[in-house]
Amino acid sequence: MKIAVIGLGLIGGSIARRLRGFRDCKIAAYNRTRESLDLALADGAIDEAYDTPGDAMENADLIIMCLYPKLNVDFVRDNADRLKKGAVVTDVTGVKDFIIREMEKILPDGVEFLGGHPMAGREVGGYKSSTDTLFDNAPYIITPTASTKAETIELIRDMAKYIGCGVITTTSPDEHDAIIAYTSQLMHVVAVALCDNPLLERASSFAGGSLQDCTRIAVINEKMWSELFVENGEQLATQITEFQQCLERMKRAILDGDRSTLEDIMKHSTQQKLRWLMK
């Protein structure tokens, strides 16, 4: 079995490191910079290195797209004639409806796409930041459509387990995008907004751990995340509106001196945190 990893950044590099031995595979890779390819070869993470994505994709049974969403689509479109019949294409990006819709337009007959999303990452990117343990016990989300073959779902599930992922969830592309807008994208919006406040310039002498905790993910890849925000715009805008409504309820209670309402909101949030996020 030949697996092609397209993009050896943090996610692609970490996947390649853990794929060794999966279904007796040979691992090929493409990356924009040669340095990452050479490092991956030296590490034994890959068997073949290519400077063009089409060469890496050719004759591959499984192609794992690890680039930004639009670039994933562009690369598959530009190299569709290099995909062999029976190949499976998957991705690792944080938006699914957009990429599935675009892939369905460009994939040749006999080539199947199944969206995937490992819920793992670090504040730093690039192959040098990749690790053998990035996916240990991490959730992995798979988003099949009505036409996805059972054996394709099994392949991606098996791959996710092999690289170390724990809970593997199967859901629709729309539900994925709605929930990720809340669990991931909104969190980045909040962190960015907190660091866009001019008071941050004087905050270091006044801050304990809470400011650090709430702004950890504000060190952000602006090109990737701005693309994710726009491509999941409606879902993310809905979550921002709901967040604003909660802030407004608290703001009104604060200005009205309404401690009872504030206490009710806080009690409810504590119950929700303990019920759903302390497992």
C-alpha positions in Angstrom: 0.0 0.0 0.0 1.3 3.4 -0.9 0.3 6.4 1.3 1.0 10.0 0.1 1.2 12.7 2.8 0.8 16.1 1.1 2.3 18.7 3.4 4.8 17.9 6.1 4.0 20.5 8.7 3.0 19.8 12.3 0.0 17.6 11.5 1.4 16.0 8.3 4.8 15.3 9.8 3.3 13.8 13.0 1.0 11.6 10.9 3.9 10.4 8.8 6.0 9.6 11.9 3.3 7.3 13.2 2.2 5.6 10.0 5.3 3.3 9.8 4.0 -0.3 9.5 0.4 0.6 8.9 -0.9 -2.1 6.4 2.7 -2.6 5.3 2.6 0.8 3.7 5.2 2.8 1.8 5.1 6.4 2.7 5.6 9.1 0.1 5.5 12.9 0.8 5.4 16.3 -0.8 6.3 19.5 0.9 6.9 23.0 -0.4 10.3 23.3 1.3 13.0 20.6 0.7 14.4 20.9 4.2 11.4 19.3 5.7 11.5 16.4 3.2 15.2 15.8 3.9 14.6 15.8 7.7 11.7 13.4 7.3 13.8 11.1 5.2 16.6 11.2 7.8 14.1 10.5 10.6 12.8 7.5 8.7 9.3 9.0 8.7 8.9 8.7 4.9 10.3 6.5 2.2 10.0 8.8 -0.8 10.3 12.6 -1.0 8.9 14.7 -3.9 9.1 18.3 -4.8 5.8 18.2 -6.8 2.5 17.0 -5.3 1.5 15.1 -8.4 4.5 12.8 -8.3 3.8 12.0 -4.7 0.1 11.3 -5.4 0.8 9.0 -8.4 -0.2 5.4 -7.7 -1.1 6.2 -4.1 -3.8 4.1 -2.5 -4.4 6.7 0.3 -3.7 10.4 -0.1 -3.7 12.5 3.1 -4.0 16.2 2.3 -2.4 18.3 5.1 -2.5 21.8 3.6 -4.8 24.7 4.1 -8.4 23.9 2.8 -8.3 25.8 -0.4 -4.8 24.7 -1.2 -5.9 21.1 -0.6 -8.6 21.5 -3.2 -6.3 23.3 -5.7 -3.6 20.6 -5.5 -6.1 17.8 -6.0 -7.7 19.7 -8.9 -4.4 20.3 -10.5 -3.3 16.7 -10.2 -6.6 14.8 -10.6 -5.2 13.0 -13.6 -2.5 11.5 -11.4 -5.0 9.8 -9.0 -5.4 6.1 -9.6 -8.8 4.5 -9.7 -9.8 3.1 -6.3 -7.7 5.7 -4.4 -9.0 7.4 -1.3 -8.3 11.0 -0.5 -8.7 12.4 3.0 -7.8 15.6 4.8 -7.1 17.0 8.3 -8.6 20.5 8.1 -11.0 22.1 10.5 -13.8 22.8 8.0 -15.7 20.1 6.2 -18.7 21.2 4.3 -16.6 23.5 2.1 -13.9 21.0 1.3 -16.3 18.1 0.7 -18.4 20.2 -1.6 -15.4 21.3 -3.6 -13.8 17.8 -3.8 -17.0 16.3 -5.2 -16.7 18.7 -8.1 -13.2 17.7 -9.1 -12.5 14.1 -8.2 -12.4 11.7 -11.1 -14.7 8.6 -11.1 -13.5 5.8 -8.9 -11.7 8.1 -6.5 -13.3 8.8 -3.1 -13.0 11.6 -0.6 -13.6 11.2 3.1 -13.2 14.2 5.4 -11.2 13.8 8.6 -10.2 16.0 11.4 -7.7 15.1 14.2 -8.3 17.3 17.2 -4.7 17.9 18.1 -2.2 20.6 17.7 0.5 22.9 19.2 1.2 26.6 19.3 4.2 26.0 16.9 4.1 24.6 13.4 6.3 23.0 10.8 7.9 19.6 10.5 10.5 20.4 13.2 7.6 20.7 15.7 6.0 17.4 14.7 6.1 14.5 17.3 5.4 10.8 17.6 2.9 11.5 20.4 0.8 14.4 19.0 -2.2 12.2 18.5 -2.0 10.0 21.6 -5.6 9.7 22.9 -6.7 12.7 20.8 -10.2 12.7 19.3 -10.5 12.1 15.5 -13.6 13.1 13.6 -14.7 11.5 10.3 -17.4 13.0 8.1 -18.7 10.6 5.6 -21.6 11.3 3.2 -24.4 9.1 2.0 -22.2 7.8 -0.8 -19.1 6.9 1.2 -18.2 3.2 1.1 -18.0 1.2 4.3 -14.5 0.1 3.5 -13.4 3.7 3.1 -14.7 4.6 6.6 -13.0 1.5 8.0 -9.6 2.5 6.4 -9.7 6.0 7.9 -10.8 4.8 11.3 -8.0 2.2 11.3 -5.5 4.8 10.3 -6.7 7.2 13.1 -6.4 4.4 15.7 -3.0 3.4 14.4 -1.5 6.9 14.8 -2.7 6.9 18.4 -6.1 8.7 18.4 -8.6 7.7 21.1 -12.3 8.5 20.5 -13.1 8.4 16.8 -16.4 10.1 16.0 -18.4 9.8 12.9 -20.7 12.7 12.1 -22.1 14.7 9.2 -20.1 17.5 7.6 -22.7 20.1 8.7 -22.7 19.0 12.3 -18.9 18.9 12.4 -18.7 22.5 11.2 -21.4 23.7 13.7 -19.7 22.1 16.7 -16.2 23.0 15.7 -17.3 26.6 15.2 -18.0 26.5 19.0 -15.3 24.2 20.4 -12.4 25.5 18.4 -13.0 28.5 16.1 -14.9 30.6 18.7 -12.2 29.9 21.3 -9.6 31.4 18.9 -11.8 34.4 18.2 -12.0 35.0 22.0 -8.3 34.7 22.5 -7.5 37.0 19.6 -10.1 39.6 20.9 -8.5 39.5 24.4 -5.1 40.2 23.0 -6.5 43.0 20.8 -7.3 45.0 23.9 -4.8 47.9 24.5 -4.8 47.1 28.2 -2.7 44.1 27.4 0.3 46.4 27.1 0.3 47.0 30.8 -1.2 43.7 31.9 1.9 41.6 32.7 2.4 43.1 36.2 -1.3 42.6 37.0 -2.0 39.2 35.6 -2.1 35.8 37.2 -2.6 32.5 35.4 -6.1 33.3 34.1 -4.9 35.7 31.4 -2.3 33.2 30.2 -4.9 30.4 30.2 -7.4 32.4 28.2 -4.9 33.7 25.6 -2.8 30.6 25.1 -4.1 30.1 21.5 -3.8 33.8 20.5 -0.4 32.9 19.1 -2.0 32.0 15.8 -1.3 31.1 12.2 -3.2 34.1 10.7 -3.3 32.8 7.2 -4.8 29.4 8.1 -7.2 30.6 10.7 -8.6 33.5 8.7 -9.3 31.0 5.9 -11.0 28.6 8.3 -13.1 31.4 9.8 -14.3 32.6 6.3 -15.0 29.1 5.0 -17.1 28.3 8.0 -18.5 31.9 8.2 -22.2 31.2 8.8 -21.6 28.7 11.5 -18.9 30.8 13.3 -21.0 34.0 13.0 -23.9 32.1 14.7 -21.6 31.1 17.6 -20.2 34.7 17.9 -23.8 36.0 18.1 -24.7 33.5 20.9 -21.5 34.5 22.8 -22.3 38.2 22.5 -25.8 37.5 23.8 -24.4 35.8 26.9 -22.0 38.7 27.4 -24.8 41.2 27.1 -26.9 39.4 29.7 -23.9 39.5 32.1 -23.2 43.2 31.2 -26.8 44.2 32.0 -26.8 42.3 35.3 -23.5 44.0 36.3 -24.7 47.5 35.4 -28.0 46.8 37.2 -26.2 45.5 40.3 -28.2 42.3 39.8 -26.1 39.8 41.8 -28.8 37.2 41.7 -28.8 36.9 37.9 -25.0 36.8 37.9 -25.0 34.1 40.5 -27.5 32.1 38.4 -25.4 32.4 35.3 -22.3 31.4 37.1 -23.9 28.4 38.9 -25.2 27.2 35.5 -21.8 27.5 33.9 -20.2 25.7 36.7 -22.7 22.8 36.4 -22.1 22.6 32.7 -18.3 22.6 33.1 -18.4 19.9 35.7 -21.0 17.8 33.7 -19.4 18.0 30.3 -15.7 19.0 30.6 -14.4 17.2 33.7 -14.7 13.6 32.5 
